[in-house]
Structures are given as C-alpha cells and as structure tokens.
C-alpha cells in the first residue's frame, strides 16, 4: 500500500462505518443528491439518519485514485458502494477511468456503461454502482443534469437565464467556458422565491422538479444500487 492509499485508510478509519456509501466529488453533489432522493425514499433529517452515507471526496481525481474504491470495498460490513462523477467534456475517457477503478474490485465490469447507470452484483463483496453526470452518455456535469429538472412551466425563464449568461460572456464575465452550465443553473435559481437557494435546497423546495423522467431514472438507479424502497412523490404545488 503506497503512502497516499495509507492516508485514505487512516481517513476512512476516523469516520463512522456505514454499510452503504456513495462517493461524490463535492459538497454540492452531496446535498443535491440528498435533496433529490428525499422525494423518492424515506430520508432522515440529518446526515446520521440518511439511508446512504454520501461522501464528498473533493474531486473526480480523488474518487478515481487507484485503489481507493477497492479500499472501501474491503470495509467491514460494507454492502454497496456507488460513485457519481461528472463527464465534463469527455464521457468515454471518464467512463474508462471509472471502469478501471471498478475492475480492481470485480473483473466482470462491462465494457460499456449501461444507459441507466451501472449496478453490478459481484459473486463476492459489495454491490457496485456508477453514474456519470449528466446521463451516462453526454458531456456535462451535475448542473447539466439539474437543468433537465427545470419545469416546463419555467421554460421561458430558463431560456432567459441562458441568454443572460451568454450576454454576460460578451461583457467579459470571468467564469470559465467549462463552467457555463453552472452559471446558467445558478442564474436561474437567483430568480426564484427566495432567490439563490443552494442546489440541494432548490430540490427540497421543488424549484427544480424531482419527478421528471431523468430524475426518476437517477432515483431508480440509486434505489436499485442501495436496495431502498421508494414511494410516490407528490406533484409540486402550483
């Protein structure tokens, strides 16, 4: 075990064990996924009561560090491990990196990413899962996925937010082109009531709809991987 893996081993020993873990890039991912899933499954009011521990590793490079997922898979009583990472501008390359890390745990990982997310049940060891934002096929990120959750009633406002971001670029707004999707979703949320909710709270309050098909698809993958029972979600108030 090299020094970096040993550091992760020490870090993992300082947290409370949980049999179901989802590894994500950052805190926005933690609370966005929690905000979405609380509409689909029984979800506690604090992290200690969540049915799945969602761990912010800091970046995709840290999640996909050689040996890290394999270390989690060796944890005592672990039942399921999932990873959610952004495709960014190169889905095929990101999937290959994810697959390489999962192959360290189970040699039968398929060569192609399943369209509805990967759920792998090895002969031994924990269930394994992967979702590559936004849709297991396209370029993009968490915020690209969340844009799919804008309600049809808000199409005009969403298009105005996109146009405003494009206009800001002509005025030398300093955000990077790679973060355009982030700028658009946060601009849209800045015009809600109350304005500027963080992503997780926007989902909790249904400023972004948790019942559209792509949200249902992610929720189904999550429930299948972690073997959770779902419930029918109420329609957002009109």
FENJO-V337000 format. One record per pair of residues at least 12 apart in sequence whose ideal C-beta (glycine too) atoms are under 10 Angstrom apart, sorted by sequence separation. I is the first residue (numbers start at 0). J is the second residue. D is the distance in Angstrom with one decimal. If there is no record, write none. Layout:
i,j,d
I,J,D
I,J,D
This chain:
i,j,d
21,33,9.8
37,49,9.0
68,80,6.4
84,96,8.4
98,110,7.5
107,119,7.3
116,128,6.7
117,129,4.2
118,130,9.7
132,144,5.0
133,145,8.4
185,197,9.3
188,200,9.3
192,204,9.6
202,214,8.7
33,46,8.4
36,49,8.7
68,81,9.9
84,97,6.6
98,111,9.2
107,120,9.8
108,121,9.3
116,129,6.8
117,130,7.5
132,145,9.2
133,146,8.2
134,147,8.0
185,198,8.5
188,201,5.4
191,204,8.3
193,206,9.5
36,50,8.5
68,82,6.9
83,97,10.0
98,112,7.7
105,119,5.9
107,121,7.2
116,130,4.6
117,131,8.9
130,144,9.3
133,147,7.0
146,160,9.5
165,179,8.5
168,182,8.8
184,198,7.5
187,201,9.2
192,206,8.7
215,229,9.5
218,232,8.8
21,36,9.7
36,51,7.9
67,82,9.7
82,97,6.4
95,110,9.4
97,112,7.8
104,119,8.7
105,120,9.0
106,121,8.9
107,122,8.5
115,130,9.2
116,131,8.4
146,161,8.9
164,179,6.5
167,182,7.5
191,206,4.8
33,49,6.7
94,110,9.5
101,117,7.8
105,121,4.2
113,129,9.0
164,180,9.3
185,201,9.7
190,206,9.9
191,207,9.4
29,46,8.7
36,53,9.1
54,71,8.7
94,111,8.2
95,112,9.4
104,121,7.1
105,122,8.4
112,129,7.3
113,130,9.9
164,181,9.6
165,182,9.7
181,198,9.8
184,201,8.7
215,232,8.9
33,51,8.8
82,100,7.8
94,112,4.6
101,119,7.1
105,123,8.7
112,130,9.2
116,134,9.5
117,135,8.1
161,179,9.0
164,182,4.8
165,183,9.0
188,206,6.4
214,232,9.3
32,51,8.8
63,82,7.9
82,101,8.1
93,112,9.2
98,117,8.7
104,123,9.8
105,124,6.9
108,127,7.6
112,131,6.5
115,134,9.5
116,135,6.0
161,180,9.8
163,182,9.2
164,183,5.0
167,186,8.4
187,206,8.5
188,207,8.2
29,49,9.8
33,53,6.3
62,82,5.7
97,117,8.2
101,121,9.8
104,124,6.3
105,125,9.5
114,134,8.0
115,135,7.2
163,183,8.6
164,184,9.6
187,207,8.9
32,53,6.0
62,83,8.7
63,84,7.2
80,101,9.2
91,112,9.0
104,125,8.0
105,126,9.8
108,129,8.8
114,135,5.7
161,182,9.4
162,183,9.7
164,185,9.2
210,231,9.4
31,53,9.8
62,84,6.0
90,112,8.1
105,127,6.1
113,135,7.0
114,136,6.6
160,182,9.0
161,183,5.3
164,186,5.6
210,232,5.4
29,52,9.8
30,53,8.5
59,82,9.0
94,117,9.2
104,127,6.1
112,135,5.3
160,183,5.6
161,184,9.9
163,186,5.8
164,187,9.3
184,207,8.3
209,232,6.1
210,233,8.6
29,53,4.6
59,83,9.7
60,84,9.7
80,104,8.0
111,135,10.0
112,136,7.7
160,184,8.0
162,186,9.8
163,187,9.2
208,232,9.6
209,233,9.9
210,234,6.8
28,53,7.6
29,54,7.9
30,55,9.5
59,84,4.5
160,185,8.9
161,186,8.2
210,235,7.6
28,54,9.9
29,55,5.2
54,80,9.8
56,82,8.9
58,84,9.1
59,85,6.5
86,112,9.9
101,127,5.6
157,183,8.1
160,186,4.3
161,187,8.4
163,189,9.7
208,234,8.9
209,235,8.4
26,53,9.6
28,55,6.8
58,85,9.8
59,86,9.7
100,127,9.9
101,128,9.1
157,184,9.2
159,186,8.9
160,187,4.1
163,190,9.4
205,232,9.3
208,235,6.1
21,49,9.8
27,55,8.7
28,56,9.6
51,79,8.1
53,81,9.2
54,82,9.9
56,84,9.5
59,87,8.0
101,129,6.7
159,187,8.6
160,188,8.8
205,233,9.1
207,235,9.6
17,46,9.9
26,55,5.1
68,97,9.1
72,101,9.4
100,129,9.1
157,186,9.5
158,187,9.8
160,189,8.3
205,234,9.0
206,235,8.9
17,47,9.6
19,49,9.2
21,51,5.5
22,52,9.6
23,53,6.0
25,55,5.3
51,81,8.0
53,83,8.8
63,93,8.6
156,186,10.0
157,187,5.7
160,190,7.0
205,235,4.1
15,46,9.8
19,50,6.8
20,51,7.0
21,52,7.2
22,53,8.2
23,54,6.9
24,55,7.0
25,56,8.3
26,57,9.6
69,100,7.7
72,103,8.4
73,104,9.0
98,129,8.1
156,187,6.8
159,190,8.4
204,235,9.0
205,236,7.7
15,47,7.9
17,49,8.6
18,50,9.9
19,51,4.6
20,52,5.0
21,53,4.7
22,54,5.2
23,55,5.8
24,56,6.7
25,57,6.8
68,100,4.9
69,101,9.1
72,104,4.7
97,129,5.2
17,50,9.4
18,51,9.3
19,52,6.7
20,53,7.9
21,54,6.9
22,55,8.5
23,56,7.0
24,57,7.1
25,58,7.5
63,96,5.0
67,100,7.3
68,101,6.5
69,102,9.6
70,103,9.6
71,104,8.8
72,105,8.6
83,116,9.3
97,130,9.5
157,190,9.8
17,51,7.6
18,52,8.7
19,53,9.7
20,54,5.9
22,56,5.4
23,57,9.7
24,58,5.7
25,59,9.8
59,93,7.3
62,96,9.4
63,97,6.6
65,99,8.1
66,100,8.3
68,102,9.9
69,103,4.4
70,104,9.8
97,131,6.7
146,180,6.6
149,183,9.8
153,187,7.9
156,190,6.5
17,52,3.8
24,59,5.6
62,97,8.6
65,100,7.1
68,103,6.6
69,104,5.3
81,116,8.8
82,117,9.1
94,129,8.2
96,131,9.9
145,180,8.6
149,184,8.4
156,191,9.1
16,52,8.9
17,53,9.8
23,59,9.5
24,60,9.3
60,96,9.2
63,99,7.9
64,100,8.1
67,103,9.1
68,104,6.1
69,105,9.9
81,117,8.8
93,129,9.9
142,178,8.4
143,179,9.6
144,180,9.1
145,181,9.6
148,184,9.3
15,52,8.1
17,54,9.0
22,59,9.9
24,61,8.1
59,96,7.9
63,100,5.2
66,103,6.7
81,118,8.5
94,131,6.0
140,177,8.7
142,179,9.1
143,180,4.6
146,183,6.6
153,190,9.5
14,52,8.1
24,62,6.8
59,97,8.9
62,100,7.9
63,101,9.8
65,103,7.3
93,131,5.7
140,178,8.6
142,180,4.4
143,181,9.1
145,183,9.7
146,184,5.7
149,187,6.8
153,191,9.2
22,61,8.8
23,62,7.6
79,118,9.0
93,132,9.4
138,177,9.9
141,180,8.6
142,181,4.7
145,184,5.4
149,188,10.0
14,54,8.1
22,62,5.0
140,180,6.0
141,181,8.6
142,182,8.6
143,183,9.1
144,184,9.6
145,185,10.0
22,63,9.4
79,120,9.5
90,131,6.4
94,135,8.1
139,180,6.2
140,181,7.3
142,183,7.4
143,184,8.4
146,187,8.0
90,132,9.7
94,136,9.4
138,180,9.5
142,184,4.5
145,187,9.3
11,54,9.2
90,133,9.6
141,184,8.9
142,185,7.9
145,188,9.2
80,124,9.1
81,125,9.8
87,131,9.6
90,134,9.2
140,184,9.9
22,67,8.0
80,125,5.4
81,126,8.3
82,127,8.6
83,128,8.9
84,129,7.9
86,131,5.0
87,132,9.0
90,135,8.0
91,136,9.9
93,138,9.5
10,56,9.9
22,68,7.3
78,124,9.8
79,125,5.3
80,126,7.4
81,127,7.5
82,128,7.3
83,129,7.7
84,130,8.1
85,131,7.4
86,132,6.2
90,136,6.4
77,124,8.1
78,125,5.5
79,126,4.0
80,127,5.9
81,128,3.7
82,129,5.1
83,130,4.9
84,131,6.0
85,132,4.8
86,133,7.1
90,137,6.3
133,180,8.7
20,68,9.9
77,125,4.7
78,126,6.7
79,127,7.6
80,128,7.3
81,129,6.8
82,130,7.6
83,131,7.8
84,132,7.0
85,133,8.2
86,134,8.6
90,138,6.1
7,56,9.2
22,71,7.3
32,81,10.0
72,121,9.0
76,125,9.5
77,126,9.4
79,128,6.9
80,129,9.6
81,130,7.2
82,131,8.8
83,132,6.6
86,135,8.3
89,138,7.3
90,139,8.5
86,136,8.3
88,138,5.2
20,71,6.2
32,83,6.9
72,123,10.0
73,124,8.4
74,125,8.4
86,137,6.6
87,138,6.8
88,139,8.7
20,72,9.8
31,83,9.8
72,124,5.5
73,125,9.4
86,138,5.5
87,139,7.6
88,140,9.7
72,125,5.6
85,138,9.2
86,139,5.8
87,140,6.3
145,198,6.4
148,201,9.0
153,206,8.8
7,61,8.7
20,74,8.1
29,83,9.9
71,125,8.2
85,139,7.1
86,140,7.2
148,202,7.5
153,207,9.4
28,83,6.3
69,124,9.6
72,127,7.7
85,140,3.8
150,205,8.7
153,208,9.2
11,67,9.2
18,74,8.6
28,84,9.0
84,140,9.1
85,141,6.2
87,143,9.8
142,198,7.8
145,201,8.0
150,206,8.8
152,208,9.5
7,64,7.5
17,74,8.9
18,75,9.3
20,77,7.1
28,85,8.7
84,141,9.5
85,142,8.9
86,143,8.5
141,198,7.5
145,202,7.9
148,205,9.3
149,206,8.9
150,207,8.0
151,208,8.9
3,61,9.7
8,66,9.6
16,74,6.5
18,76,5.3
19,77,8.0
20,78,9.1
21,79,8.6
22,80,7.1
23,81,9.0
24,82,9.5
83,141,8.1
85,143,8.3
148,206,9.0
149,207,6.5
150,208,5.0
7,66,7.9
8,67,9.7
11,70,6.7
16,75,6.7
17,76,8.9
18,77,5.9
19,78,5.6
20,79,7.4
21,80,7.8
22,81,7.1
23,82,7.7
24,83,7.7
68,127,8.0
85,144,9.1
148,207,3.9
149,208,7.5
4,64,7.8
7,67,5.6
11,71,7.2
16,76,6.5
17,77,8.4
18,78,4.2
19,79,4.8
20,80,5.3
21,81,4.5
22,82,4.8
23,83,4.9
24,84,6.2
25,85,9.9
147,207,8.9
148,208,5.1
150,210,9.6
151,211,8.8
3,64,6.7
4,65,8.0
16,77,8.0
17,78,9.2
18,79,7.3
19,80,8.1
20,81,7.3
21,82,7.4
22,83,7.4
23,84,7.7
24,85,6.7
68,129,9.6
83,144,9.7
146,207,8.6
147,208,9.2
148,209,7.0
150,211,7.9
3,65,8.9
4,66,4.8
8,70,6.2
11,73,9.9
12,74,9.6
18,80,9.9
19,81,8.3
20,82,9.5
21,83,6.5
22,84,8.5
23,85,9.7
145,207,5.7
148,210,9.0
149,211,8.7
3,66,8.4
4,67,7.2
7,70,6.0
11,74,7.1
144,207,9.9
148,211,5.7
1,65,8.8
3,67,8.8
7,71,8.9
147,211,6.5
1,66,7.9
4,69,9.0
5,70,9.8
8,73,9.5
147,212,8.4
148,213,7.3
0,66,7.6
4,70,6.5
147,213,4.5
148,214,5.6
146,213,9.9
147,214,7.5
145,213,9.7
144,213,6.9
145,214,9.2
147,216,9.9
148,217,9.9
0,70,8.6
144,214,8.6
147,217,9.8
59,131,9.7
144,217,7.4
134,213,6.6
133,213,7.8
135,216,9.2
134,216,8.2
135,217,9.7
134,217,9.0
152,235,9.5
133,217,9.4
132,217,9.1
135,220,8.9
150,235,7.3
152,237,8.7
130,216,9.6
130,217,6.6
88,176,9.9
88,177,6.9
87,177,7.0
130,220,5.9
129,220,9.2
130,221,8.0
128,220,6.9
128,221,8.2
130,224,8.8
85,180,9.7
128,223,8.0
129,224,9.0
128,224,3.7
126,223,9.0
127,224,8.1
128,225,8.0
32,130,9.5
126,224,6.1
126,225,7.9
116,216,7.7
126,226,7.6
115,216,6.0
116,217,7.3
118,219,9.8
114,216,8.9
115,217,9.1
118,220,6.7
116,219,8.2
117,220,8.3
118,221,9.7
28,132,8.5
115,219,7.2
116,220,3.5
120,224,9.7
20,125,8.8
115,220,6.1
116,221,8.3
118,223,5.1
119,224,9.0
19,125,8.7
118,224,5.0
18,125,8.3
19,126,8.8
21,128,8.1
22,129,9.8
23,130,9.7
113,220,9.0
116,223,8.1
117,224,8.5
118,225,9.5
24,132,9.2
115,223,8.9
116,224,7.7
118,226,9.9
21,130,9.2
23,132,9.7
32,141,8.6
35,144,9.5
31,141,6.1
35,145,8.9
31,142,8.9
34,145,10.0
28,140,9.5
27,140,9.9
28,141,5.7
31,144,8.6
35,148,8.2
27,141,6.6
31,145,6.8
27,142,8.4
24,140,8.9
25,141,8.8
24,141,7.9
31,148,9.9
23,141,8.6
27,145,9.7
83,217,9.0
83,220,9.7
83,221,9.2
81,220,8.5
81,221,7.6
81,224,5.1
79,223,9.9
80,224,8.8
81,225,7.2
79,224,5.7
80,225,9.7
79,225,5.2
78,225,8.0
79,226,7.1
78,226,7.8
79,227,9.9
27,181,9.1
42,203,9.8
34,196,9.6
37,199,9.3
34,197,8.8
35,198,9.4
34,198,7.0
35,199,8.3
38,202,7.6
34,199,3.7
37,202,8.1
38,203,8.2
31,197,8.4
32,198,9.5
33,199,5.9
34,200,6.6
36,202,9.0
37,203,6.6
30,197,6.5
31,198,4.2
32,199,8.0
34,201,7.2
35,202,5.0
38,205,7.8
30,198,6.5
31,199,5.1
34,202,3.2
35,203,8.9
29,198,9.8
30,199,2.8
31,200,9.5
33,202,8.4
34,203,4.6
27,197,7.3
28,198,8.6
29,199,7.6
30,200,7.5
31,201,8.3
32,202,8.8
33,203,8.5
34,204,8.6
38,208,9.3
39,209,7.0
51,221,7.7
26,197,9.1
27,198,5.4
28,199,9.3
30,201,9.7
31,202,6.2
34,205,9.5
38,209,3.9
39,210,9.0
50,221,9.9
26,198,9.7
27,199,7.7
30,202,8.4
31,203,10.0
35,207,8.3
37,209,8.4
38,210,7.3
50,222,9.8
26,199,8.9
30,203,8.8
34,207,8.5
35,208,9.9
36,209,8.5
51,224,8.8
35,209,5.3
51,225,5.2
34,209,8.0
39,214,8.3
50,225,6.9
31,207,8.9
38,214,8.2
39,215,8.0
50,226,9.7
51,227,7.7
50,227,5.8
36,214,9.8
39,217,9.1
40,218,7.8
50,228,9.8
35,214,6.1
39,218,4.1
38,218,7.9
39,219,8.5
36,217,8.7
40,221,7.9
35,217,7.0
36,218,6.4
39,221,7.6
40,222,6.3
35,218,6.8
39,222,6.8
32,217,8.3
36,221,6.0
40,225,8.7
42,227,9.5
32,218,9.8
35,221,8.5
36,222,8.4
41,227,8.0
40,227,4.7
41,228,7.8
39,227,8.4
40,228,6.8
41,229,9.1
32,221,7.6
36,225,9.5
39,228,9.9
40,229,5.4
41,230,7.3
39,229,5.1
40,230,6.9
36,227,8.5
38,229,9.6
39,230,7.1
38,230,8.8
39,231,9.2
40,232,9.8
36,229,9.4
38,231,9.9
39,232,6.2
38,232,4.4
37,232,9.4
38,233,8.3
38,235,9.7
21,221,7.9
21,224,8.3
21,225,7.8
19,224,8.4
20,225,9.2
19,225,4.8
18,225,9.3
19,226,8.3
19,227,8.6
